[in-house]
Amino acid sequence: MGIDNSPLLNSYESEYLNVVFKDSLNGFDFHGKKIGFINSGENSKFLYFDMQKSIFLIKIIFVIMVLISKV
């Protein structure tokens, strides 16, 4: 995910967004779609997915720490 700044989503990116927004899609599917990313002056698909990966890793580390503390 987020390996380039092409507005066309690859299969991993479209599947990720379909899962994230599943409750509000109303039949919409991100597969084969072009999208833009705008956030506080940052408009990069690469940066968006990089940030999502970082958040995911932080959550995993937190879960591991909680599990270790219970041992």
PDB file of N, H, CA, C and O in Angstrom:
ATOM      1  N   MET A   1       0.838  -1.186   0.000  1.00  0.00           N
ATOM      2  CA  MET A   1       0.000   0.000   0.000  1.00  0.00           C
ATOM      3  C   MET A   1       0.875   1.239   0.000  1.00  0.00           C
ATOM      4  O   MET A   1       1.934   1.273   0.628  1.00  0.00           O
ATOM      5  N   GLY A   2       0.418   2.250  -0.711  1.00  0.00           N
ATOM      6  H   GLY A   2      -0.442   2.222  -1.221  1.00  0.00           H
ATOM      7  CA  GLY A   2       1.108   3.526  -0.713  1.00  0.00           C
ATOM      8  C   GLY A   2       2.507   3.482  -1.275  1.00  0.00           C
ATOM      9  O   GLY A   2       3.397   4.176  -0.784  1.00  0.00           O
ATOM     10  N   ILE A   3       2.717   2.665  -2.308  1.00  0.00           N
ATOM     11  H   ILE A   3       1.995   2.101  -2.707  1.00  0.00           H
ATOM     12  CA  ILE A   3       4.065   2.557  -2.875  1.00  0.00           C
ATOM     13  C   ILE A   3       4.326   3.618  -3.933  1.00  0.00           C
ATOM     14  O   ILE A   3       5.454   3.755  -4.407  1.00  0.00           O
ATOM     15  N   ASP A   4       3.288   4.377  -4.311  1.00  0.00           N
ATOM     16  H   ASP A   4       2.372   4.266  -3.926  1.00  0.00           H
ATOM     17  CA  ASP A   4       3.455   5.442  -5.299  1.00  0.00           C
ATOM     18  C   ASP A   4       2.416   6.531  -5.039  1.00  0.00           C
ATOM     19  O   ASP A   4       1.612   6.427  -4.113  1.00  0.00           O
ATOM     20  N   ASN A   5       2.444   7.576  -5.868  1.00  0.00           N
ATOM     21  H   ASN A   5       3.098   7.660  -6.620  1.00  0.00           H
ATOM     22  CA  ASN A   5       1.477   8.658  -5.729  1.00  0.00           C
ATOM     23  C   ASN A   5       0.469   8.673  -6.868  1.00  0.00           C
ATOM     24  O   ASN A   5      -0.171   9.694  -7.120  1.00  0.00           O
ATOM     25  N   SER A   6       0.326   7.554  -7.553  1.00  0.00           N
ATOM     26  H   SER A   6       0.847   6.724  -7.349  1.00  0.00           H
ATOM     27  CA  SER A   6      -0.660   7.455  -8.624  1.00  0.00           C
ATOM     28  C   SER A   6      -2.059   7.622  -8.040  1.00  0.00           C
ATOM     29  O   SER A   6      -2.364   7.035  -7.002  1.00  0.00           O
ATOM     30  N   PRO A   7      -2.919   8.413  -8.692  1.00  0.00           N
ATOM     31  CA  PRO A   7      -4.287   8.551  -8.179  1.00  0.00           C
ATOM     32  C   PRO A   7      -5.101   7.263  -8.321  1.00  0.00           C
ATOM     33  O   PRO A   7      -6.130   7.106  -7.665  1.00  0.00           O
ATOM     34  N   LEU A   8      -4.644   6.339  -9.177  1.00  0.00           N
ATOM     35  H   LEU A   8      -3.808   6.467  -9.711  1.00  0.00           H
ATOM     36  CA  LEU A   8      -5.327   5.062  -9.345  1.00  0.00           C
ATOM     37  C   LEU A   8      -4.928   4.122  -8.211  1.00  0.00           C
ATOM     38  O   LEU A   8      -3.744   3.859  -7.996  1.00  0.00           O
ATOM     39  N   LEU A   9      -5.918   3.624  -7.496  1.00  0.00           N
ATOM     40  H   LEU A   9      -6.880   3.838  -7.671  1.00  0.00           H
ATOM     41  CA  LEU A   9      -5.650   2.730  -6.369  1.00  0.00           C
ATOM     42  C   LEU A   9      -5.257   1.347  -6.856  1.00  0.00           C
ATOM     43  O   LEU A   9      -5.834   0.831  -7.813  1.00  0.00           O
ATOM     44  N   ASN A  10      -4.259   0.740  -6.188  1.00  0.00           N
ATOM     45  H   ASN A  10      -3.790   1.160  -5.411  1.00  0.00           H
ATOM     46  CA  ASN A  10      -3.966  -0.659  -6.492  1.00  0.00           C
ATOM     47  C   ASN A  10      -4.934  -1.534  -5.691  1.00  0.00           C
ATOM     48  O   ASN A  10      -5.722  -1.018  -4.898  1.00  0.00           O
ATOM     49  N   SER A  11      -4.880  -2.834  -5.889  1.00  0.00           N
ATOM     50  H   SER A  11      -4.240  -3.253  -6.533  1.00  0.00           H
ATOM     51  CA  SER A  11      -5.862  -3.730  -5.261  1.00  0.00           C
ATOM     52  C   SER A  11      -5.788  -3.707  -3.734  1.00  0.00           C
ATOM     53  O   SER A  11      -6.816  -3.812  -3.066  1.00  0.00           O
ATOM     54  N   TYR A  12      -4.585  -3.572  -3.178  1.00  0.00           N
ATOM     55  H   TYR A  12      -3.750  -3.486  -3.722  1.00  0.00           H
ATOM     56  CA  TYR A  12      -4.437  -3.541  -1.718  1.00  0.00           C
ATOM     57  C   TYR A  12      -5.036  -2.263  -1.133  1.00  0.00           C
ATOM     58  O   TYR A  12      -5.720  -2.293  -0.110  1.00  0.00           O
ATOM     59  N   GLU A  13      -4.765  -1.138  -1.802  1.00  0.00           N
ATOM     60  H   GLU A  13      -4.209  -1.114  -2.633  1.00  0.00           H
ATOM     61  CA  GLU A  13      -5.279   0.145  -1.326  1.00  0.00           C
ATOM     62  C   GLU A  13      -6.801   0.195  -1.401  1.00  0.00           C
ATOM     63  O   GLU A  13      -7.461   0.652  -0.468  1.00  0.00           O
ATOM     64  N   SER A  14      -7.352  -0.276  -2.514  1.00  0.00           N
ATOM     65  H   SER A  14      -6.816  -0.648  -3.272  1.00  0.00           H
ATOM     66  CA  SER A  14      -8.811  -0.244  -2.657  1.00  0.00           C
ATOM     67  C   SER A  14      -9.479  -1.178  -1.650  1.00  0.00           C
ATOM     68  O   SER A  14     -10.523  -0.839  -1.093  1.00  0.00           O
ATOM     69  N   GLU A  15      -8.895  -2.334  -1.415  1.00  0.00           N
ATOM     70  H   GLU A  15      -8.047  -2.609  -1.868  1.00  0.00           H
ATOM     71  CA  GLU A  15      -9.467  -3.261  -0.433  1.00  0.00           C
ATOM     72  C   GLU A  15      -9.404  -2.664   0.970  1.00  0.00           C
ATOM     73  O   GLU A  15     -10.360  -2.783   1.737  1.00  0.00           O
ATOM     74  N   TYR A  16      -8.283  -2.021   1.313  1.00  0.00           N
ATOM     75  H   TYR A  16      -7.507  -1.924   0.690  1.00  0.00           H
ATOM     76  CA  TYR A  16      -8.135  -1.372   2.617  1.00  0.00           C
ATOM     77  C   TYR A  16      -9.223  -0.312   2.810  1.00  0.00           C
ATOM     78  O   TYR A  16      -9.884  -0.281   3.847  1.00  0.00           O
ATOM     79  N   LEU A  17      -9.408   0.558   1.807  1.00  0.00           N
ATOM     80  H   LEU A  17      -8.871   0.533   0.963  1.00  0.00           H
ATOM     81  CA  LEU A  17     -10.404   1.619   1.931  1.00  0.00           C
ATOM     82  C   LEU A  17     -11.822   1.053   1.966  1.00  0.00           C
ATOM     83  O   LEU A  17     -12.686   1.603   2.649  1.00  0.00           O
ATOM     84  N   ASN A  18     -12.073  -0.027   1.247  1.00  0.00           N
ATOM     85  H   ASN A  18     -11.372  -0.474   0.692  1.00  0.00           H
ATOM     86  CA  ASN A  18     -13.389  -0.674   1.314  1.00  0.00           C
ATOM     87  C   ASN A  18     -13.682  -1.175   2.723  1.00  0.00           C
ATOM     88  O   ASN A  18     -14.822  -1.102   3.182  1.00  0.00           O
ATOM     89  N   VAL A  19     -12.666  -1.683   3.411  1.00  0.00           N
ATOM     90  H   VAL A  19     -11.740  -1.742   3.038  1.00  0.00           H
ATOM     91  CA  VAL A  19     -12.850  -2.168   4.786  1.00  0.00           C
ATOM     92  C   VAL A  19     -13.017  -0.999   5.751  1.00  0.00           C
ATOM     93  O   VAL A  19     -13.903  -1.021   6.605  1.00  0.00           O
ATOM     94  N   VAL A  20     -12.170   0.020   5.620  1.00  0.00           N
ATOM     95  H   VAL A  20     -11.450   0.037   4.926  1.00  0.00           H
ATOM     96  CA  VAL A  20     -12.218   1.168   6.531  1.00  0.00           C
ATOM     97  C   VAL A  20     -13.567   1.889   6.445  1.00  0.00           C
ATOM     98  O   VAL A  20     -14.129   2.287   7.465  1.00  0.00           O
ATOM     99  N   PHE A  21     -14.078   2.052   5.230  1.00  0.00           N
ATOM    100  H   PHE A  21     -13.621   1.729   4.401  1.00  0.00           H
ATOM    101  CA  PHE A  21     -15.312   2.812   5.035  1.00  0.00           C
ATOM    102  C   PHE A  21     -16.537   1.931   4.784  1.00  0.00           C
ATOM    103  O   PHE A  21     -17.534   2.408   4.241  1.00  0.00           O
ATOM    104  N   LYS A  22     -16.479   0.655   5.168  1.00  0.00           N
ATOM    105  H   LYS A  22     -15.670   0.267   5.609  1.00  0.00           H
ATOM    106  CA  LYS A  22     -17.542  -0.309   4.849  1.00  0.00           C
ATOM    107  C   LYS A  22     -18.926   0.134   5.302  1.00  0.00           C
ATOM    108  O   LYS A  22     -19.909  -0.153   4.619  1.00  0.00           O
ATOM    109  N   ASP A  23     -19.032   0.819   6.427  1.00  0.00           N
ATOM    110  H   ASP A  23     -18.233   1.052   6.982  1.00  0.00           H
ATOM    111  CA  ASP A  23     -20.341   1.208   6.952  1.00  0.00           C
ATOM    112  C   ASP A  23     -20.960   2.395   6.221  1.00  0.00           C
ATOM    113  O   ASP A  23     -22.149   2.665   6.388  1.00  0.00           O
ATOM    114  N   SER A  24     -20.178   3.105   5.417  1.00  0.00           N
ATOM    115  H   SER A  24     -19.212   2.885   5.282  1.00  0.00           H
ATOM    116  CA  SER A  24     -20.718   4.286   4.738  1.00  0.00           C
ATOM    117  C   SER A  24     -20.614   4.219   3.213  1.00  0.00           C
ATOM    118  O   SER A  24     -20.847   5.226   2.545  1.00  0.00           O
ATOM    119  N   LEU A  25     -20.274   3.073   2.654  1.00  0.00           N
ATOM    120  H   LEU A  25     -20.084   2.255   3.197  1.00  0.00           H
ATOM    121  CA  LEU A  25     -20.071   2.969   1.205  1.00  0.00           C
ATOM    122  C   LEU A  25     -21.372   2.914   0.407  1.00  0.00           C
ATOM    123  O   LEU A  25     -21.400   3.364  -0.739  1.00  0.00           O
ATOM    124  N   ASN A  26     -22.436   2.382   0.971  1.00  0.00           N
ATOM    125  H   ASN A  26     -22.414   2.016   1.902  1.00  0.00           H
ATOM    126  CA  ASN A  26     -23.717   2.271   0.263  1.00  0.00           C
ATOM    127  C   ASN A  26     -23.559   1.666  -1.123  1.00  0.00           C
ATOM    128  O   ASN A  26     -24.094   2.192  -2.099  1.00  0.00           O
ATOM    129  N   GLY A  27     -22.828   0.567  -1.212  1.00  0.00           N
ATOM    130  H   GLY A  27     -22.393   0.140  -0.419  1.00  0.00           H
ATOM    131  CA  GLY A  27     -22.641  -0.123  -2.484  1.00  0.00           C
ATOM    132  C   GLY A  27     -21.461   0.363  -3.307  1.00  0.00           C
ATOM    133  O   GLY A  27     -21.141  -0.241  -4.331  1.00  0.00           O
ATOM    134  N   PHE A  28     -20.806   1.436  -2.889  1.00  0.00           N
ATOM    135  H   PHE A  28     -21.065   1.927  -2.058  1.00  0.00           H
ATOM    136  CA  PHE A  28     -19.642   1.951  -3.615  1.00  0.00           C
ATOM    137  C   PHE A  28     -18.467   1.006  -3.405  1.00  0.00           C
ATOM    138  O   PHE A  28     -18.326   0.407  -2.339  1.00  0.00           O
ATOM    139  N   ASP A  29     -17.632   0.877  -4.420  1.00  0.00           N
ATOM    140  H   ASP A  29     -17.747   1.363  -5.286  1.00  0.00           H
ATOM    141  CA  ASP A  29     -16.447   0.022  -4.353  1.00  0.00           C
ATOM    142  C   ASP A  29     -15.246   0.828  -4.838  1.00  0.00           C
ATOM    143  O   ASP A  29     -15.295   1.416  -5.918  1.00  0.00           O
ATOM    144  N   PHE A  30     -14.172   0.861  -4.059  1.00  0.00           N
ATOM    145  H   PHE A  30     -14.131   0.383  -3.182  1.00  0.00           H
ATOM    146  CA  PHE A  30     -12.980   1.619  -4.419  1.00  0.00           C
ATOM    147  C   PHE A  30     -12.142   0.962  -5.513  1.00  0.00           C
ATOM    148  O   PHE A  30     -11.251   1.612  -6.059  1.00  0.00           O
ATOM    149  N   HIS A  31     -12.394  -0.303  -5.854  1.00  0.00           N
ATOM    150  H   HIS A  31     -13.118  -0.831  -5.410  1.00  0.00           H
ATOM    151  CA  HIS A  31     -11.592  -0.992  -6.871  1.00  0.00           C
ATOM    152  C   HIS A  31     -11.654  -0.254  -8.203  1.00  0.00           C
ATOM    153  O   HIS A  31     -12.733   0.061  -8.704  1.00  0.00           O
ATOM    154  N   GLY A  32     -10.469   0.018  -8.772  1.00  0.00           N
ATOM    155  H   GLY A  32      -9.592  -0.238  -8.366  1.00  0.00           H
ATOM    156  CA  GLY A  32     -10.367   0.673 -10.069  1.00  0.00           C
ATOM    157  C   GLY A  32     -10.643   2.163 -10.052  1.00  0.00           C
ATOM    158  O   GLY A  32     -10.782   2.774 -11.111  1.00  0.00           O
ATOM    159  N   LYS A  33     -10.725   2.762  -8.870  1.00  0.00           N
ATOM    160  H   LYS A  33     -10.612   2.265  -8.009  1.00  0.00           H
ATOM    161  CA  LYS A  33     -11.047   4.183  -8.758  1.00  0.00           C
ATOM    162  C   LYS A  33      -9.785   5.028  -8.607  1.00  0.00           C
ATOM    163  O   LYS A  33      -8.756   4.563  -8.117  1.00  0.00           O
ATOM    164  N   LYS A  34      -9.896   6.286  -9.044  1.00  0.00           N
ATOM    165  H   LYS A  34     -10.732   6.663  -9.443  1.00  0.00           H
ATOM    166  CA  LYS A  34      -8.853   7.277  -8.815  1.00  0.00           C
ATOM    167  C   LYS A  34      -9.331   8.181  -7.693  1.00  0.00           C
ATOM    168  O   LYS A  34     -10.494   8.585  -7.665  1.00  0.00           O
ATOM    169  N   ILE A  35      -8.436   8.498  -6.767  1.00  0.00           N
ATOM    170  H   ILE A  35      -7.491   8.170  -6.790  1.00  0.00           H
ATOM    171  CA  ILE A  35      -8.808   9.362  -5.654  1.00  0.00           C
ATOM    172  C   ILE A  35      -7.700  10.362  -5.378  1.00  0.00           C
ATOM    173  O   ILE A  35      -6.573  10.196  -5.842  1.00  0.00           O
ATOM    174  N   GLY A  36      -8.022  11.395  -4.625  1.00  0.00           N
ATOM    175  H   GLY A  36      -8.939  11.530  -4.248  1.00  0.00           H
ATOM    176  CA  GLY A  36      -7.044  12.392  -4.208  1.00  0.00           C
ATOM    177  C   GLY A  36      -6.979  12.448  -2.696  1.00  0.00           C
ATOM    178  O   GLY A  36      -7.968  12.163  -2.020  1.00  0.00           O
ATOM    179  N   PHE A  37      -5.838  12.809  -2.163  1.00  0.00           N
ATOM    180  H   PHE A  37      -5.035  13.040  -2.712  1.00  0.00           H
ATOM    181  CA  PHE A  37      -5.637  12.904  -0.720  1.00  0.00           C
ATOM    182  C   PHE A  37      -5.260  14.334  -0.388  1.00  0.00           C
ATOM    183  O   PHE A  37      -4.263  14.849  -0.895  1.00  0.00           O
ATOM    184  N   ILE A  38      -6.048  14.982   0.460  1.00  0.00           N
ATOM    185  H   ILE A  38      -6.858  14.564   0.872  1.00  0.00           H
ATOM    186  CA  ILE A  38      -5.765  16.352   0.873  1.00  0.00           C
ATOM    187  C   ILE A  38      -5.895  16.417   2.389  1.00  0.00           C
ATOM    188  O   ILE A  38      -6.935  16.067   2.946  1.00  0.00           O
ATOM    189  N   ASN A  39      -4.828  16.869   3.054  1.00  0.00           N
ATOM    190  H   ASN A  39      -3.983  17.154   2.601  1.00  0.00           H
ATOM    191  CA  ASN A  39      -4.851  16.966   4.509  1.00  0.00           C
ATOM    192  C   ASN A  39      -3.797  17.959   4.948  1.00  0.00           C
ATOM    193  O   ASN A  39      -2.604  17.669   4.863  1.00  0.00           O
ATOM    194  N   SER A  40      -4.205  19.105   5.407  1.00  0.00           N
ATOM    195  H   SER A  40      -5.174  19.340   5.476  1.00  0.00           H
ATOM    196  CA  SER A  40      -3.285  20.116   5.945  1.00  0.00           C
ATOM    197  C   SER A  40      -2.118  20.391   5.005  1.00  0.00           C
ATOM    198  O   SER A  40      -0.971  20.471   5.444  1.00  0.00           O
ATOM    199  N   GLY A  41      -2.400  20.531   3.737  1.00  0.00           N
ATOM    200  H   GLY A  41      -3.332  20.466   3.380  1.00  0.00           H
ATOM    201  CA  GLY A  41      -1.353  20.826   2.769  1.00  0.00           C
ATOM    202  C   GLY A  41      -0.668  19.600   2.209  1.00  0.00           C
ATOM    203  O   GLY A  41       0.023  19.693   1.194  1.00  0.00           O
ATOM    204  N   GLU A  42      -0.841  18.454   2.841  1.00  0.00           N
ATOM    205  H   GLU A  42      -1.403  18.378   3.665  1.00  0.00           H
ATOM    206  CA  GLU A  42      -0.261  17.210   2.328  1.00  0.00           C
ATOM    207  C   GLU A  42      -1.265  16.571   1.376  1.00  0.00           C
ATOM    208  O   GLU A  42      -2.423  16.366   1.738  1.00  0.00           O
ATOM    209  N   ASN A  43      -0.829  16.259   0.173  1.00  0.00           N
ATOM    210  H   ASN A  43       0.113  16.425  -0.121  1.00  0.00           H
ATOM    211  CA  ASN A  43      -1.754  15.659  -0.786  1.00  0.00           C
ATOM    212  C   ASN A  43      -1.115  14.454  -1.457  1.00  0.00           C
ATOM    213  O   ASN A  43      -1.048  14.380  -2.684  1.00  0.00           O
ATOM    214  N   SER A  44      -0.658  13.537  -0.670  1.00  0.00           N
ATOM    215  H   SER A  44      -0.713  13.598   0.327  1.00  0.00           H
ATOM    216  CA  SER A  44       0.097  12.413  -1.187  1.00  0.00           C
ATOM    217  C   SER A  44      -0.501  11.088  -0.736  1.00  0.00           C
ATOM    218  O   SER A  44      -0.680  10.846   0.458  1.00  0.00           O
ATOM    219  N   LYS A  45      -0.804  10.242  -1.698  1.00  0.00           N
ATOM    220  H   LYS A  45      -0.658  10.439  -2.668  1.00  0.00           H
ATOM    221  CA  LYS A  45      -1.283   8.895  -1.378  1.00  0.00           C
ATOM    222  C   LYS A  45      -0.212   8.141  -0.599  1.00  0.00           C
ATOM    223  O   LYS A  45      -0.526   7.422   0.350  1.00  0.00           O
ATOM    224  N   PHE A  46       1.041   8.298  -0.988  1.00  0.00           N
ATOM    225  H   PHE A  46       1.296   8.882  -1.758  1.00  0.00           H
ATOM    226  CA  PHE A  46       2.146   7.637  -0.288  1.00  0.00           C
ATOM    227  C   PHE A  46       2.157   8.028   1.188  1.00  0.00           C
ATOM    228  O   PHE A  46       2.256   7.163   2.058  1.00  0.00           O
ATOM    229  N   LEU A  47       2.057   9.330   1.477  1.00  0.00           N
ATOM    230  H   LEU A  47       1.977  10.033   0.771  1.00  0.00           H
ATOM    231  CA  LEU A  47       2.084   9.793   2.868  1.00  0.00           C
ATOM    232  C   LEU A  47       0.868   9.293   3.652  1.00  0.00           C
ATOM    233  O   LEU A  47       0.997   8.926   4.820  1.00  0.00           O
ATOM    234  N   TYR A  48      -0.302   9.276   3.027  1.00  0.00           N
ATOM    235  H   TYR A  48      -0.407   9.574   2.078  1.00  0.00           H
ATOM    236  CA  TYR A  48      -1.507   8.797   3.708  1.00  0.00           C
ATOM    237  C   TYR A  48      -1.341   7.349   4.154  1.00  0.00           C
ATOM    238  O   TYR A  48      -1.568   7.025   5.319  1.00  0.00           O
ATOM    239  N   PHE A  49      -0.945   6.476   3.226  1.00  0.00           N
ATOM    240  H   PHE A  49      -0.760   6.739   2.279  1.00  0.00           H
ATOM    241  CA  PHE A  49      -0.825   5.063   3.582  1.00  0.00           C
ATOM    242  C   PHE A  49       0.367   4.814   4.503  1.00  0.00           C
ATOM    243  O   PHE A  49       0.333   3.887   5.312  1.00  0.00           O
ATOM    244  N   ASP A  50       1.406   5.617   4.394  1.00  0.00           N
ATOM    245  H   ASP A  50       1.433   6.369   3.736  1.00  0.00           H
ATOM    246  CA  ASP A  50       2.532   5.508   5.320  1.00  0.00           C
ATOM    247  C   ASP A  50       2.064   5.821   6.744  1.00  0.00           C
ATOM    248  O   ASP A  50       2.447   5.139   7.695  1.00  0.00           O
ATOM    249  N   MET A  51       1.237   6.854   6.880  1.00  0.00           N
ATOM    250  H   MET A  51       0.926   7.408   6.108  1.00  0.00           H
ATOM    251  CA  MET A  51       0.698   7.214   8.186  1.00  0.00           C
ATOM    252  C   MET A  51      -0.206   6.093   8.719  1.00  0.00           C
ATOM    253  O   MET A  51      -0.157   5.778   9.908  1.00  0.00           O
ATOM    254  N   GLN A  52      -1.023   5.495   7.859  1.00  0.00           N
ATOM    255  H   GLN A  52      -1.062   5.751   6.893  1.00  0.00           H
ATOM    256  CA  GLN A  52      -1.901   4.409   8.286  1.00  0.00           C
ATOM    257  C   GLN A  52      -1.092   3.209   8.771  1.00  0.00           C
ATOM    258  O   GLN A  52      -1.455   2.570   9.758  1.00  0.00           O
ATOM    259  N   LYS A  53       0.003   2.905   8.079  1.00  0.00           N
ATOM    260  H   LYS A  53       0.298   3.425   7.277  1.00  0.00           H
ATOM    261  CA  LYS A  53       0.865   1.790   8.506  1.00  0.00           C
ATOM    262  C   LYS A  53       1.487   2.078   9.865  1.00  0.00           C
ATOM    263  O   LYS A  53       1.586   1.185  10.706  1.00  0.00           O
ATOM    264  N   SER A  54       1.908   3.327  10.083  1.00  0.00           N
ATOM    265  H   SER A  54       1.827   4.052   9.400  1.00  0.00           H
ATOM    266  CA  SER A  54       2.513   3.700  11.369  1.00  0.00           C
ATOM    267  C   SER A  54       1.516   3.549  12.508  1.00  0.00           C
ATOM    268  O   SER A  54       1.855   3.026  13.569  1.00  0.00           O
ATOM    269  N   ILE A  55       0.292   4.005  12.291  1.00  0.00           N
ATOM    270  H   ILE A  55       0.017   4.431  11.429  1.00  0.00           H
ATOM    271  CA  ILE A  55      -0.750   3.880  13.317  1.00  0.00           C
ATOM    272  C   ILE A  55      -1.012   2.408  13.620  1.00  0.00           C
ATOM    273  O   ILE A  55      -1.156   2.032  14.783  1.00  0.00           O
ATOM    274  N   PHE A  56      -1.074   1.576  12.584  1.00  0.00           N
ATOM    275  H   PHE A  56      -0.957   1.882  11.640  1.00  0.00           H
ATOM    276  CA  PHE A  56      -1.306   0.145  12.754  1.00  0.00           C
ATOM    277  C   PHE A  56      -0.184  -0.490  13.572  1.00  0.00           C
ATOM    278  O   PHE A  56      -0.450  -1.294  14.465  1.00  0.00           O
ATOM    279  N   LEU A  57       1.067  -0.136  13.278  1.00  0.00           N
ATOM    280  H   LEU A  57       1.284   0.517  12.553  1.00  0.00           H
ATOM    281  CA  LEU A  57       2.202  -0.697  14.016  1.00  0.00           C
ATOM    282  C   LEU A  57       2.185  -0.282  15.481  1.00  0.00           C
ATOM    283  O   LEU A  57       2.506  -1.084  16.359  1.00  0.00           O
ATOM    284  N   ILE A  58       1.815   0.959  15.747  1.00  0.00           N
ATOM    285  H   ILE A  58       1.555   1.611  15.035  1.00  0.00           H
ATOM    286  CA  ILE A  58       1.720   1.430  17.131  1.00  0.00           C
ATOM    287  C   ILE A  58       0.672   0.621  17.891  1.00  0.00           C
ATOM    288  O   ILE A  58       0.889   0.249  19.044  1.00  0.00           O
ATOM    289  N   LYS A  59      -0.464   0.347  17.248  1.00  0.00           N
ATOM    290  H   LYS A  59      -0.640   0.649  16.311  1.00  0.00           H
ATOM    291  CA  LYS A  59      -1.516  -0.446  17.893  1.00  0.00           C
ATOM    292  C   LYS A  59      -1.036  -1.863  18.174  1.00  0.00           C
ATOM    293  O   LYS A  59      -1.329  -2.416  19.234  1.00  0.00           O
ATOM    294  N   ILE A  60      -0.307  -2.453  17.245  1.00  0.00           N
ATOM    295  H   ILE A  60      -0.069  -2.004  16.384  1.00  0.00           H
ATOM    296  CA  ILE A  60       0.217  -3.807  17.445  1.00  0.00           C
ATOM    297  C   ILE A  60       1.199  -3.833  18.611  1.00  0.00           C
ATOM    298  O   ILE A  60       1.144  -4.731  19.450  1.00  0.00           O
ATOM    299  N   ILE A  61       2.090  -2.860  18.667  1.00  0.00           N
ATOM    300  H   ILE A  61       2.135  -2.130  17.985  1.00  0.00           H
ATOM    301  CA  ILE A  61       3.063  -2.787  19.760  1.00  0.00           C
ATOM    302  C   ILE A  61       2.343  -2.654  21.101  1.00  0.00           C
ATOM    303  O   ILE A  61       2.725  -3.296  22.079  1.00  0.00           O
ATOM    304  N   PHE A  62       1.306  -1.823  21.147  1.00  0.00           N
ATOM    305  H   PHE A  62       0.995  -1.301  20.353  1.00  0.00           H
ATOM    306  CA  PHE A  62       0.537  -1.651  22.380  1.00  0.00           C
ATOM    307  C   PHE A  62      -0.096  -2.972  22.817  1.00  0.00           C
ATOM    308  O   PHE A  62      -0.026  -3.332  23.992  1.00  0.00           O
ATOM    309  N   VAL A  63      -0.707  -3.689  21.888  1.00  0.00           N
ATOM    310  H   VAL A  63      -0.763  -3.397  20.933  1.00  0.00           H
ATOM    311  CA  VAL A  63      -1.343  -4.973  22.211  1.00  0.00           C
ATOM    312  C   VAL A  63      -0.305  -5.961  22.728  1.00  0.00           C
ATOM    313  O   VAL A  63      -0.560  -6.672  23.700  1.00  0.00           O
ATOM    314  N   ILE A  64       0.851  -6.014  22.096  1.00  0.00           N
ATOM    315  H   ILE A  64       1.058  -5.436  21.307  1.00  0.00           H
ATOM    316  CA  ILE A  64       1.918  -6.918  22.540  1.00  0.00           C
ATOM    317  C   ILE A  64       2.366  -6.564  23.954  1.00  0.00           C
ATOM    318  O   ILE A  64       2.574  -7.447  24.787  1.00  0.00           O
ATOM    319  N   MET A  65       2.513  -5.269  24.220  1.00  0.00           N
ATOM    320  H   MET A  65       2.344  -4.552  23.544  1.00  0.00           H
ATOM    321  CA  MET A  65       2.934  -4.845  25.556  1.00  0.00           C
ATOM    322  C   MET A  65       1.895  -5.239  26.605  1.00  0.00           C
ATOM    323  O   MET A  65       2.257  -5.676  27.698  1.00  0.00           O
ATOM    324  N   VAL A  66       0.620  -5.090  26.287  1.00  0.00           N
ATOM    325  H   VAL A  66       0.326  -4.735  25.400  1.00  0.00           H
ATOM    326  CA  VAL A  66      -0.439  -5.474  27.222  1.00  0.00           C
ATOM    327  C   VAL A  66      -0.399  -6.976  27.463  1.00  0.00           C
ATOM    328  O   VAL A  66      -0.510  -7.426  28.603  1.00  0.00           O
ATOM    329  N   LEU A  67      -0.242  -7.747  26.406  1.00  0.00           N
ATOM    330  H   LEU A  67      -0.152  -7.382  25.479  1.00  0.00           H
ATOM    331  CA  LEU A  67      -0.191  -9.204  26.552  1.00  0.00           C
ATOM    332  C   LEU A  67       1.017  -9.646  27.372  1.00  0.00           C
ATOM    333  O   LEU A  67       0.906 -10.550  28.200  1.00  0.00           O
ATOM    334  N   ILE A  68       2.162  -9.019  27.151  1.00  0.00           N
ATOM    335  H   ILE A  68       2.252  -8.284  26.479  1.00  0.00           H
ATOM    336  CA  ILE A  68       3.370  -9.362  27.907  1.00  0.00           C
ATOM    337  C   ILE A  68       3.192  -9.019  29.383  1.00  0.00           C
ATOM    338  O   ILE A  68       3.641  -9.766  30.253  1.00  0.00           O
ATOM    339  N   SER A  69       2.543  -7.901  29.666  1.00  0.00           N
ATOM    340  H   SER A  69       2.178  -7.295  28.959  1.00  0.00           H
ATOM    341  CA  SER A  69       2.373  -7.495  31.065  1.00  0.00           C
ATOM    342  C   SER A  69       1.449  -8.436  31.829  1.00  0.00           C
ATOM    343  O   SER A  69       1.476  -8.462  33.059  1.00  0.00           O
ATOM    344  N   LYS A  70       0.631  -9.210  31.118  1.00  0.00           N
ATOM    345  H   LYS A  70       0.609  -9.190  30.118  1.00  0.00           H
ATOM    346  CA  LYS A  70      -0.288 -10.139  31.772  1.00  0.00           C
ATOM    347  C   LYS A  70       0.332 -11.503  32.002  1.00  0.00           C
ATOM    348  O   LYS A  70      -0.296 -12.369  32.611  1.00  0.00           O
ATOM    349  N   VAL A  71       1.554 -11.712  31.528  1.00  0.00           N
ATOM    350  H   VAL A  71       2.064 -11.008  31.033  1.00  0.00           H
ATOM    351  CA  VAL A  71       2.222 -13.013  31.685  1.00  0.00           C
ATOM    352  C   VAL A  71       2.876 -13.093  33.034  1.00  0.00           C
ATOM    353  O   VAL A  71       3.491 -14.107  33.363  1.00  0.00           O
TER     354      VAL A  71
END
